[in-house]
Amino acid sequence: MSAPADFVHEAEMGFSHGEFLRGLPSAVAPYCIEKESDAVYRLRHDARRVVVTLQPEARRALGAIALPVTAVKLEFFGFSRERFESFLRRYRRHMQKGGG
């Protein structure tokens, strides 16, 4: 049985899987990204790792417009609170769409 994550972050994001994956490398640099499956990716750097799990894509209707939505779960291993918060600030800044 593996150890529980040090920290977990879950968010619903206005991205398709493709959009999310295109933005991920700049949001998590210098972490290496390893694809485990179409929905699970492992990020590694030094002794730290993050498991990214994408839920199935959904659509959110806003009147006549339908936008993609993906729930994302990040599980952090080997992180201090300071490293976790620093990672999350960079990730959010890079993954934020216009307007904030």
Secondary structure per residue as TSV (DSSP state, phi and psi in degrees):
chain	resnum	aa	ss	phi	psi
A	1	M	-	360.0	133.0
A	2	S	-	-83.9	158.1
A	3	A	-	-69.1	149.6
A	4	P	-	-69.5	157.7
A	5	A	-	-64.4	147.6
A	6	D	S	-69.5	-39.4
A	7	F	E	-145.4	152.1
A	8	V	E	-133.1	136.2
A	9	H	E	-128.5	127.3
A	10	E	E	-124.1	138.0
A	11	A	E	-152.0	148.8
A	12	E	E	-96.0	123.7
A	13	M	E	-118.7	145.4
A	14	G	S	-83.2	58.8
A	15	F	-	-135.5	150.0
A	16	S	-	-79.6	169.0
A	17	H	H	-58.8	-43.5
A	18	G	H	-60.4	-45.0
A	19	E	H	-62.6	-43.7
A	20	F	H	-60.6	-47.0
A	21	L	H	-68.5	-31.1
A	22	R	H	-66.8	-35.5
A	23	G	H	-85.4	-17.2
A	24	L	H	-61.1	-45.6
A	25	P	H	-56.1	-43.2
A	26	S	H	-72.5	-27.7
A	27	A	H	-75.1	-24.3
A	28	V	H	-118.0	4.2
A	29	A	T	-53.3	136.9
A	30	P	T	-97.3	21.5
A	31	Y	S	-69.3	139.3
A	32	C	E	-81.7	139.5
A	33	I	E	-107.1	125.0
A	34	E	E	-119.1	126.0
A	35	K	E	-83.0	122.2
A	36	E	S	-94.1	-39.7
A	37	S	S	-157.3	-178.1
A	38	D	S	-64.0	-18.4
A	39	A	S	-116.4	-6.8
A	40	V	E	-129.0	128.6
A	41	Y	E	-130.3	142.3
A	42	R	E	-112.2	131.5
A	43	L	E	-108.6	133.8
A	44	R	E	-133.5	139.3
A	45	H	E	-159.7	123.8
A	46	D	T	53.3	-130.6
A	47	A	T	-93.1	1.9
A	48	R	E	-94.8	148.4
A	49	R	E	-147.0	153.8
A	50	V	E	-132.5	132.0
A	51	V	E	-103.3	121.8
A	52	V	E	-105.6	122.6
A	53	T	E	-119.5	123.1
A	54	L	E	-99.6	129.1
A	55	Q	-	-80.8	164.6
A	56	P	-	-56.1	144.4
A	57	E	-	-62.4	144.2
A	58	A	E	-129.2	175.7
A	59	R	E	-125.6	140.0
A	60	R	E	-115.2	121.4
A	61	A	E	-87.8	128.5
A	62	L	E	-124.3	87.4
A	63	G	T	67.6	-124.9
A	64	A	T	-84.9	-3.4
A	65	I	E	-102.5	136.0
A	66	A	E	-117.3	124.7
A	67	L	E	-112.8	147.4
A	68	P	E	-73.0	147.1
A	69	V	E	-140.1	134.5
A	70	T	E	-132.7	126.9
A	71	A	E	-81.8	131.7
A	72	V	E	-124.0	135.4
A	73	K	E	-119.5	128.2
A	74	L	E	-114.4	125.2
A	75	E	E	-114.3	124.9
A	76	F	E	-105.6	131.9
A	77	F	E	-127.5	132.6
A	78	G	S	80.2	22.3
A	79	F	-	-107.8	137.2
A	80	S	-	-81.0	166.8
A	81	R	H	-59.7	-42.2
A	82	E	H	-61.5	-44.8
A	83	R	H	-65.6	-41.3
A	84	F	H	-59.3	-49.9
A	85	E	H	-64.4	-38.7
A	86	S	H	-64.5	-45.2
A	87	F	H	-59.2	-47.4
A	88	L	H	-64.9	-38.5
A	89	R	H	-60.7	-47.9
A	90	R	H	-63.9	-46.4
A	91	Y	H	-57.2	-49.9
A	92	R	H	-62.9	-42.6
A	93	R	H	-61.6	-43.3
A	94	H	H	-75.6	-28.7
A	95	M	H	-93.8	-3.3
A	96	Q	-	-71.5	132.9
A	97	K	-	-88.9	163.9
A	98	G	T	-46.5	139.3
A	99	G	T	96.2	-28.3
A	100	G	-	63.4	360.0
